[in-house]
């Protein structure tokens, strides 16, 4: 292996980054949505 190959940085494919963000953000958004729905009665007096 040459010096050039040893210092080469491998880039993560864009699709992996998108899938990782979706994997994290979809449950996160669902959780925020549920919290907002359950806390509405506290602020509306219902």
Secondary structure, 3 states (H helix, E strand, C coil): CCHHHHCCCCCCCHHHHHHHHHHHHHHHHHHHHHHHHHHHHHHHCC
